[in-house]
Amino acid sequence: MTETFIRKDTWPDPPEVPPADGIEIITMRLDQLDDIVNIENESFPTPWSRDAFVYDLTKNELAHYWTLTLDGIIIGYAGIWLVGNIAHITTICVSERFRKKGVGKWLLLKVMDIGSNLGAQRFTLEVSETNEVALSLYKSVGFREVGRRVNYYQEIGEDALVMWTGEPPYET
């Protein structure tokens, strides 16, 4: 018997075919963290630590993380915390040489699809107010800016914009 989940919000389905031959999304493993942390450090002014990933992969029962590979080589990753029927996208990143090729959007939509199959009916996230590429991506799949967390990225002195899928009410 197949279970169907009803999602409260709508977002585009991921394309059935990945943006390049050989791309797969798999459950993140601890032995992948060297490559993941390297991509993280190259991509963000306030990167997550290895310990943060280890904690989520080994102790956080709310956490679900995936690795994006191309012919077995790690090119990206994403994660959510699933709290009830709300999925908080904690991180998403694609290696620089694979950006602007549809890979990030495909990864985001795949994570949202997997999350909805796990029971998520809504998605939320925070994003740096100056990250125009990410803001454009999130808006293109149905996220809306609904609030601001002042000085969320303290190390760089930036606010985070809080985004949600769907219609109000929102939690900020």
N, C-alpha and C positions, 0 to 999 in steps of 0.2 A: 504494500500500500504506500502510495506517495503522499507526503504531507505538503499542503500548500500553505504559504504564509500570506496573509493580507497585509500589505504595507499601507500605512496611513498616508504617506507622502508619495509623490511620484518623482522619478528621475529617469534619465535615459537608460535603456539596457546597454550593457557593454557590447561592442561589436563581437560577433561570434569568432571572427578571425583576428588574431593579434596583429598589431601594426607591422610586425616583421616575422618572417619564418624563424622558428626556433625559440620564440618567446614563450615562457611558461611562468605561471604563478604557483608557488609551492609554500607549504607551511614553513615558517622560519625556524631554523635550528641554531643551537649554540655554536656549532662548528663553523657557522657562516659569519660570525660577528667580526672577525678581523676585516673582511671586505666591507661589511655594512658600516662599521665605525669609520673606515677610511672614506667612504662616500659621504657619510654624515659630516665628518670634519672638513671635507672639501666644499661642502654645500651650504653650511650654516654658520653665521657668526656666533651663535650660541648652541653648539652641537650637544646632542645627548651623549652621555657617557656610556661606556661599555657596561658599567654597573647598572645603569637604568634599564638597558635592554635585558641584561641577565635577570634582574629582579622580575621584570614583566614576563619573561619566558619561563621562569621557574617558580615564582611565588604568587603572582597576581592572577587570580582565577577569573578576573574580568577581561584579561588581555588576550587578544588574538592578533598574531603578526604573520605576515607573508613576505616572501622574498621573490623578486622578479628576476628571472634568469634568461639569458640568451645563449643558447647552445651550452648550457651548464655554467656560464659565467654570470656572476651577480651584477646586475645593472640597476637595481632599485629595490625598494622595500616599502611596506606600509603596515600600519597597525591601528587597531581600534580597542577601546574599552567598551564592552557591552554591559550596560547597566539597565536592567529591565528590558524595555523595548527601545532604548535610546543608545545609539552607537556614537561614541566620541572618537573622532579620528585623531589619534595622538600624534602620528607622524606619517609622512609620505614623501618619498624622494626618489628621483631618478638620476643616475650618474650624468654628469654634464654633457658628455658626448652623445647621449641619447635624448636630450631635451629638444623640444620644438619639432618632434617627429610623431606626435600622437601617443607616445608611450605613456606619459604621465596621465593623460586623460583615460587611456585604456585601463591602467592600473587602478585609478580612482574608481572608475565604474565597476571594475571587477570586485574591488574591495566592498563597494556598496552592495553589489549583488550577493556576494558571499555573506556579508553582514545581514542582509535582509533574510537570507535563508537560515541564519542563526536566530532570527527573531527580531531584528532591528526594524522599527517602523519609522524612525526619524534619525537624522544624523546631525551632528554639531562638530564644530572645530574652532580653534583660534588660529589667526594668521597675522603676521606682522603687517602693520598698516602701510608699509612701503613696499611690500612684496607684490607688485602689480601683476607679475606673471601668474602667481598662485591665485590671487584674487580673481583674475580673469578666468582661470580654469574652474575655480569653485562656482563662480556665477554661471558658467556655461553648462553646468550640470544641475542647476537649480538651487544652489545655496543663496541665502539672503543675509546681508549684514544686518544684525539686530542689536548690537551693543558693542561696548568697548571696555577693555581691561587696561586701565591706565598703568603705564610703566611695567607691563607684563614681562617684557624683555629688558630687565633691569641692566644687564651688561652692556646693552647698546642704547638704552634710554628710549625705547619705542613702546608704543601702545600696541595691544593686540586687538584686532577686530573679531568679534564673536559672530559666527555665521551658523545658520540653521537651514535645514530643508523645510519646506512646507509653510503653512500658515500659522499665525499666532494661535495660542499663546506660546511664548518662548521663555526659556529659563536663561538668565544672563548672570 
